[in-house]
Amino acid sequence: MTSLNEGLIPHTAFRKHIAIVGRRNVGKSSLINAIAGQDIALVSDVPGTTTDPVYKTLEVKPLGPVTLIDTPGLDDEGLLGQKRVERAKRALYKADAAILVVDDKPGAFEDFIVSLLRNLSIPFVIAVNKSDVTEDTKTLVKDYEPFNVPVVKVAAAQGKNISELIQVLSSLLPDEEEKPLVAHLLGQNKTAVLVIPVDKAAPKGRLIMPQVEAIRDIIDHGGIAVVTRPPELKETLEKLQYNVDLVVTDSQVIIDVDKVVPPQIPLTTFSILEAANKSDLTLFLEGINALQKLHDGDCVAVVEACSHVPTCDDIGRVKIPRWIEEKLHIKLQYKFFAGKEFPEASSLQGCKLIIHCGGCVLTRNMFMRRMQLAKRLDLPVVNYGMLISYLHGSLEKAIKPLLAFSYPPATGGNTATLPGSSGV
């Protein structure tokens, strides 16, 4: 049924994420072991064995590559228990679907979990567990029918009805439309020059995710990808006799690249490509407009979807604040967040803007769930690439190649305009 071969998919962003939620000791970890066909989660009769969200990557037919999120019980108690519950709730922002595990009649906790899943637009199935020991399983199943979602009775410890549960879950998983990152701007036999700096932040011996995605997307669609560093860009263009259809650069060096690339060659950045692919340009242009209205001392949140060790010249913690101060002549207060889990609403209180990374480790569904929370909190958002291009005076040129291909706004808000322009 399953395989733990992680070599098939190189990055968790391409996997469907399924959250296993419920009270303590209802058999969430046992269910994960039953789905995997082996013991990969710690099982104990002691309530609260799972203390933090745990991510298990595996291959499950017919779901394909998935990540199962084993969450702490949402009925945990005490101060530490409350913190575990908050972490479990934040982990749901990565979920494409969920399994609510129950072993008793629905109560306040089940109502809370169902409300939480629905508010986040996460489809879910209810698994009535321990059906081998429940005296009146049919009655228990009927108790959950008013929730109007599929209900499947399982016995996780014995591996019963797991295939049925997976089949139901498969029918609920949202189809995520395949959206090209850059190939739609090129077509076959077209040439793109990818400008990749090699500095202190560059991972030794490998490329970062957006760069790999762009190269693969171009060659998969019959295009030609030429990779160079900023110092060799001019020579590269000359050797190609400027017969280039698009230049894509790292946002941090766009000010230098813009000087080299002639006006007739379209120019954009990896992060702006991610913005159009994971969200929409209009949303982030609204964030640019909001940035213009900030004052000295205002607080903004800098949010990254992955965890990394900050360098001495870190992009989010050092460079962006410095560039904002140089461009707008204001000093802001910053809250920094990094990791798989989106910051809870209380942590964002007092912030006037979210500055979000490109989200290369997130699927579009995951990214848009974050944007939906920001909208509910009435917080504008801008991503790294669009912000950096704006601060360096290159945003209008960098978004021009994507205007005809940007996806419909996902927020339903008003159309934003580029500051200082008549509109985009």
C-alpha positions as CSV (number, residue, x, y, z in Angstrom):
1,M,0.0,0.0,0.0
2,T,2.7,2.5,0.9
3,S,6.4,3.3,0.5
4,L,8.7,5.5,2.4
5,N,10.8,6.2,-0.6
6,E,11.5,9.9,-0.4
7,G,13.7,9.9,-3.5
8,L,10.7,10.0,-5.8
9,I,9.8,13.5,-4.9
10,P,12.6,15.9,-4.0
11,H,10.7,18.4,-2.0
12,T,7.8,18.4,0.4
13,A,6.2,21.3,-1.3
14,F,5.1,18.9,-4.1
15,R,3.3,16.6,-1.6
16,K,-0.3,16.7,-0.5
17,H,-0.4,17.4,3.3
18,I,-3.0,15.5,5.3
19,A,-3.5,16.5,9.0
20,I,-4.7,13.8,11.5
21,V,-6.6,15.7,14.2
22,G,-8.8,14.8,17.2
23,R,-8.8,14.5,21.0
24,R,-5.9,12.9,22.9
25,N,-5.7,9.1,22.8
26,V,-8.3,8.5,20.1
27,G,-5.7,6.7,18.0
28,K,-4.3,9.3,15.7
29,S,-0.8,7.9,15.7
30,S,-2.1,4.3,15.4
31,L,-4.0,5.5,12.3
32,I,-0.8,6.9,10.8
33,N,0.9,3.6,11.4
34,A,-2.0,1.8,9.7
35,I,-1.9,4.0,6.7
36,A,1.9,3.6,6.4
37,G,1.7,-0.1,7.0
38,Q,4.5,0.1,9.5
39,D,5.3,1.7,12.9
40,I,6.5,5.2,12.1
41,A,4.6,7.0,14.9
42,L,5.0,6.5,18.6
43,V,1.9,4.8,20.1
44,S,1.0,4.8,23.8
45,D,-2.1,4.5,26.1
46,V,-0.8,7.6,27.9
47,P,-2.8,10.7,26.7
48,G,-0.7,13.4,25.1
49,T,2.1,11.1,23.8
50,T,2.3,13.3,20.6
51,T,3.5,16.7,22.0
52,D,4.2,18.6,18.8
53,P,3.1,18.3,15.2
54,V,5.1,15.6,13.5
55,Y,5.5,15.3,9.7
56,K,5.7,11.9,8.1
57,T,6.5,11.7,4.4
58,L,5.5,8.6,2.5
59,E,3.9,7.2,-0.7
60,V,0.2,6.1,-0.3
61,K,-1.7,4.6,-3.2
62,P,-3.8,6.2,-4.7
63,L,-2.9,9.4,-3.0
64,G,0.6,9.5,-4.3
65,P,3.4,11.3,-2.4
66,V,1.9,12.7,0.8
67,T,3.0,14.2,4.1
68,L,0.9,13.1,7.1
69,I,0.8,15.6,10.0
70,D,0.4,13.9,13.3
71,T,-1.0,16.6,15.7
72,P,-1.3,16.8,19.5
73,G,-4.7,16.2,20.9
74,L,-6.8,19.4,20.6
75,D,-8.2,18.8,24.1
76,D,-4.8,19.0,25.8
77,E,-4.8,20.6,29.2
78,G,-2.7,23.0,31.3
79,L,-0.4,25.8,30.1
80,L,1.9,23.5,28.2
81,G,-1.2,21.8,26.7
82,Q,-2.5,25.1,25.5
83,K,0.8,25.8,23.7
84,R,0.6,22.3,22.1
85,V,-3.0,23.0,20.9
86,E,-1.8,26.3,19.4
87,R,1.0,24.6,17.5
88,A,-1.5,22.0,16.3
89,K,-3.8,24.7,15.0
90,R,-1.0,26.5,13.2
91,A,0.1,23.2,11.6
92,L,-3.3,23.1,9.8
93,Y,-2.3,25.9,7.5
94,K,-0.2,23.4,5.6
95,A,-3.0,20.8,5.3
96,D,-4.7,20.1,2.0
97,A,-7.1,17.7,3.7
98,A,-7.7,16.3,7.2
99,I,-8.9,13.2,9.0
100,L,-10.8,13.8,12.2
101,V,-10.3,10.8,14.4
102,V,-13.1,10.1,17.0
103,D,-14.0,7.2,19.3
104,D,-17.0,8.7,21.2
105,K,-20.0,10.9,20.6
106,P,-19.4,14.4,19.3
107,G,-18.9,17.1,21.9
108,A,-17.5,20.6,22.2
109,F,-14.0,19.6,21.0
110,E,-15.3,17.9,17.9
111,D,-17.5,21.0,17.2
112,F,-14.4,23.2,17.6
113,I,-12.3,21.1,15.3
114,V,-14.9,21.0,12.6
115,S,-15.4,24.7,12.8
116,L,-11.7,25.2,12.6
117,L,-11.3,23.0,9.5
118,R,-14.3,24.7,7.8
119,N,-12.9,28.2,8.5
120,L,-9.7,27.1,6.9
121,S,-11.6,25.5,3.9
122,I,-9.9,22.2,4.6
123,P,-11.9,19.2,3.3
124,F,-12.0,16.3,5.8
125,V,-13.3,12.9,6.6
126,I,-14.3,11.6,10.0
127,A,-12.8,8.3,11.0
128,V,-14.7,6.5,13.8
129,N,-11.8,4.6,15.4
130,K,-11.7,1.5,17.7
131,S,-14.8,0.2,16.0
132,D,-13.7,-3.3,17.1
133,V,-14.4,-2.5,20.7
134,T,-17.2,0.1,20.4
135,E,-20.5,-1.6,21.4
136,D,-22.8,0.4,19.1
137,T,-20.7,1.6,16.2
138,K,-23.7,2.2,13.9
139,T,-25.2,4.6,16.4
140,L,-21.8,6.4,16.8
141,V,-21.5,6.8,13.0
142,K,-25.0,8.2,12.8
143,D,-24.1,10.7,15.5
144,Y,-21.6,12.2,13.1
145,E,-23.8,12.3,10.1
146,P,-25.1,15.8,10.9
147,F,-21.6,17.2,10.1
148,N,-22.4,16.4,6.4
149,V,-19.0,14.9,5.6
150,P,-18.0,11.3,4.9
151,V,-17.8,9.0,8.0
152,V,-15.8,5.8,7.9
153,K,-15.5,3.3,10.7
154,V,-12.0,2.0,11.2
155,A,-10.0,-0.1,13.6
156,A,-6.5,1.5,13.3
157,A,-4.8,-0.9,15.7
158,Q,-6.0,-3.9,13.6
159,G,-5.6,-2.1,10.2
160,K,-9.3,-2.5,9.4
161,N,-11.1,-0.4,6.7
162,I,-7.9,1.6,6.1
163,S,-8.2,1.2,2.3
164,E,-11.8,2.5,2.4
165,L,-10.7,5.5,4.4
166,I,-7.9,6.3,1.9
167,Q,-10.3,6.0,-1.0
168,V,-12.7,8.4,0.6
169,L,-9.8,10.8,1.4
170,S,-8.6,10.6,-2.2
171,S,-12.0,11.8,-3.4
172,L,-11.8,14.8,-1.1
173,L,-8.3,16.0,-1.9
174,P,-8.5,19.2,-4.0
175,D,-7.0,19.1,-7.4
176,E,-4.2,21.6,-7.6
177,E,-4.0,23.0,-11.1
178,E,-0.6,22.6,-12.7
179,K,0.7,26.1,-13.3
180,P,3.9,26.8,-15.1
181,L,6.5,28.9,-13.3
182,V,8.1,30.5,-16.4
183,A,7.5,28.4,-19.5
184,H,4.3,30.2,-20.3
185,L,6.4,33.3,-20.9
186,L,8.6,31.6,-23.4
187,G,7.2,28.7,-25.4
188,Q,9.3,26.1,-27.3
189,N,12.7,27.0,-28.6
190,K,12.8,30.2,-26.7
191,T,15.8,31.2,-24.6
192,A,15.8,32.4,-21.0
193,V,18.9,33.6,-19.2
194,L,18.8,32.8,-15.5
195,V,21.0,35.1,-13.4
196,I,22.1,33.3,-10.2
197,P,24.4,35.0,-7.7
198,V,26.8,32.9,-5.7
199,D,27.3,34.7,-2.4
200,K,27.3,33.8,1.3
201,A,23.6,32.9,1.3
202,A,23.9,30.6,-1.6
203,P,23.8,26.9,-0.6
204,K,27.1,25.2,-1.2
205,G,27.1,22.8,-4.2
206,R,23.4,23.3,-5.1
207,L,20.8,25.8,-6.3
208,I,17.8,27.1,-4.3
209,M,14.4,25.7,-5.1
210,P,13.0,28.5,-7.4
211,Q,16.1,28.3,-9.5
212,V,15.8,24.5,-9.9
213,E,12.0,24.9,-10.6
214,A,12.6,27.5,-13.3
215,I,15.3,25.4,-15.1
216,R,13.2,22.3,-15.0
217,D,10.0,24.1,-16.1
218,I,11.9,25.7,-19.1
219,I,13.5,22.4,-20.4
220,D,10.2,20.4,-19.7
221,H,8.5,22.7,-22.2
222,G,11.2,22.7,-24.9
223,G,12.8,26.0,-24.0
224,I,16.5,26.8,-23.6
225,A,17.8,27.8,-20.2
226,V,21.2,29.6,-19.9
227,V,22.5,30.0,-16.4
228,T,25.1,32.6,-15.4
229,R,26.3,34.8,-12.6
230,P,25.8,38.5,-12.4
231,P,29.4,39.3,-13.3
232,E,29.2,37.2,-16.5
233,L,25.8,38.4,-17.6
234,K,27.0,41.1,-20.1
235,E,29.4,38.6,-21.7
236,T,26.6,35.9,-21.8
237,L,24.2,38.3,-23.6
238,E,26.9,39.3,-26.0
239,K,27.7,35.6,-26.8
240,L,24.0,35.1,-27.4
241,Q,24.0,38.2,-29.6
242,Y,21.2,39.5,-27.4
243,N,18.9,36.9,-29.0
244,V,17.2,36.4,-25.6
245,D,13.5,36.2,-24.9
246,L,13.6,36.6,-21.1
247,V,16.0,37.3,-18.3
248,V,15.2,36.0,-14.8
249,T,17.3,37.2,-11.9
250,D,17.6,36.8,-8.2
251,S,15.8,39.7,-6.6
252,Q,18.8,40.8,-4.6
253,V,20.8,41.7,-7.7
254,I,18.1,43.2,-9.8
255,I,19.5,46.7,-9.5
256,D,22.7,45.5,-11.2
257,V,21.1,43.2,-13.7
258,D,18.6,45.9,-14.8
259,K,21.6,48.1,-15.8
260,V,22.9,45.3,-18.1
261,V,19.7,44.0,-19.7
262,P,18.6,46.3,-22.6
263,P,15.0,47.6,-22.5
264,Q,13.9,45.4,-25.4
265,I,14.6,42.2,-23.4
266,P,11.9,41.3,-20.8
267,L,13.2,41.1,-17.2
268,T,11.7,39.6,-14.1
269,T,12.8,37.8,-10.9
270,F,12.4,34.3,-9.5
271,S,10.4,35.6,-6.6
272,I,8.0,37.6,-8.8
273,L,7.5,34.4,-10.8
274,E,6.7,32.7,-7.5
275,A,4.3,35.5,-6.6
276,A,2.2,34.9,-9.8
277,N,2.4,31.2,-9.4
278,K,1.5,30.9,-5.7
279,S,-0.8,33.9,-5.4
280,D,-1.5,36.9,-7.6
281,L,0.3,40.1,-8.5
282,T,-2.7,42.3,-7.5
283,L,-2.6,41.1,-3.9
284,F,1.1,42.1,-3.5
285,L,0.7,45.4,-5.3
286,E,-1.9,46.2,-2.6
287,G,1.0,45.4,-0.1
288,I,3.3,47.8,-2.0
289,N,0.6,50.6,-1.7
290,A,0.2,49.8,2.1
291,L,4.0,50.1,2.5
292,Q,3.8,53.7,1.2
293,K,1.4,54.6,4.1
294,L,3.7,53.4,6.9
295,H,5.2,55.8,9.4
296,D,8.2,55.7,11.8
297,G,7.7,53.1,14.5
298,D,5.0,51.1,12.7
299,C,5.3,47.3,13.1
300,V,5.6,44.9,10.2
301,A,5.8,41.1,10.2
302,V,8.5,39.3,8.2
303,V,7.3,35.8,7.5
304,E,9.4,33.0,6.0
305,A,7.9,29.5,5.2
306,C,11.2,27.7,5.9
307,S,13.6,27.6,8.7
308,H,17.2,28.6,8.0
309,V,20.1,29.9,10.0
310,P,20.3,33.7,9.5
311,T,23.5,35.0,8.0
312,C,25.2,38.3,8.9
313,D,23.5,39.9,5.9
314,D,20.3,38.0,6.0
315,I,17.7,39.0,3.4
316,G,14.7,39.2,5.6
317,R,16.3,40.4,8.9
318,V,19.0,42.7,7.6
319,K,18.8,43.7,3.9
320,I,15.1,44.4,3.5
321,P,14.9,46.6,6.7
322,R,18.0,48.5,5.4
323,W,16.6,49.0,1.9
324,I,13.2,50.1,3.3
325,E,14.9,52.7,5.5
326,E,17.1,53.9,2.5
327,K,14.1,54.2,0.2
328,L,11.3,55.5,2.4
329,H,13.4,57.2,5.1
330,I,11.5,55.5,7.9
331,K,12.5,53.2,10.7
332,L,10.0,50.4,11.3
333,Q,9.6,47.8,14.1
334,Y,9.9,44.2,12.9
335,K,8.6,40.8,14.1
336,F,10.3,37.9,12.5
337,F,8.7,34.5,12.0
338,A,10.1,31.4,10.3
339,G,9.1,27.8,9.9
340,K,6.4,25.4,8.6
341,E,3.7,26.9,10.8
342,F,2.1,30.3,10.1
343,P,2.2,32.7,13.0
344,E,-1.0,32.7,15.1
345,A,-3.3,35.8,14.9
346,S,-2.3,37.1,18.4
347,S,1.4,37.2,17.3
348,L,0.4,39.5,14.4
349,Q,-1.5,42.0,16.4
350,G,-0.3,45.5,16.0
351,C,1.4,44.8,12.6
352,K,0.5,47.0,9.7
353,L,1.9,44.8,6.9
354,I,3.2,41.2,6.3
355,I,6.4,40.8,4.2
356,H,6.3,37.2,3.1
357,C,9.0,35.1,1.4
358,G,8.4,33.7,-2.1
359,G,6.9,30.5,-0.5
360,C,8.9,28.1,-2.6
361,V,8.4,25.3,0.1
362,L,4.6,25.8,-0.1
363,T,2.0,24.7,-2.5
364,R,-0.4,27.2,-3.9
365,N,-3.1,25.9,-1.6
366,M,-0.9,26.3,1.4
367,F,0.2,29.8,0.4
368,M,-3.3,31.0,-0.3
369,R,-4.5,29.7,3.1
370,R,-2.0,32.0,4.6
371,M,-3.2,34.9,2.5
372,Q,-6.8,34.1,3.6
373,L,-5.8,34.5,7.2
374,A,-4.1,37.8,6.4
375,K,-7.2,39.0,4.7
376,R,-9.4,38.1,7.7
377,L,-6.9,40.1,9.9
378,D,-7.1,43.0,7.4
379,L,-3.4,42.8,6.9
380,P,-1.9,43.6,3.5
381,V,0.9,41.3,2.2
382,V,3.8,41.8,-0.1
383,N,6.4,39.2,-1.1
384,Y,10.1,39.5,-1.0
385,G,10.6,39.8,-4.8
386,M,8.1,42.4,-5.5
387,L,9.2,44.5,-2.5
388,I,12.9,44.3,-3.4
389,S,12.2,45.2,-7.0
390,Y,10.1,48.2,-5.9
391,L,12.7,49.4,-3.4
392,H,15.3,49.2,-6.2
393,G,13.2,51.0,-8.7
394,S,12.7,48.1,-11.0
395,L,9.2,46.8,-10.1
396,E,7.3,48.2,-13.1
397,K,9.8,46.5,-15.5
398,A,10.0,43.3,-13.5
399,I,6.2,42.7,-13.5
400,K,5.6,43.7,-17.1
401,P,6.3,40.2,-18.6
402,L,3.7,38.6,-16.3
403,L,0.8,41.1,-16.6
404,A,-0.9,39.2,-19.4
405,F,-0.4,35.9,-17.6
406,S,-1.1,36.7,-13.9
407,Y,-3.8,34.6,-12.4
408,P,-7.2,36.0,-11.3
409,P,-7.1,37.7,-7.9
410,A,-7.7,35.2,-5.2
411,T,-8.8,37.8,-2.6
412,G,-11.7,39.4,-4.4
413,G,-10.3,42.8,-3.5
414,N,-10.0,46.0,-5.5
415,T,-7.4,46.2,-8.3
416,A,-4.2,47.8,-6.9
417,T,-2.0,50.2,-8.8
418,L,1.7,50.5,-8.9
419,P,2.8,53.5,-6.7
420,G,3.6,56.4,-8.9
421,S,1.9,54.9,-12.0
422,S,-1.5,55.2,-13.6
423,G,-2.2,51.5,-13.1
424,V,-1.1,48.0,-14.1
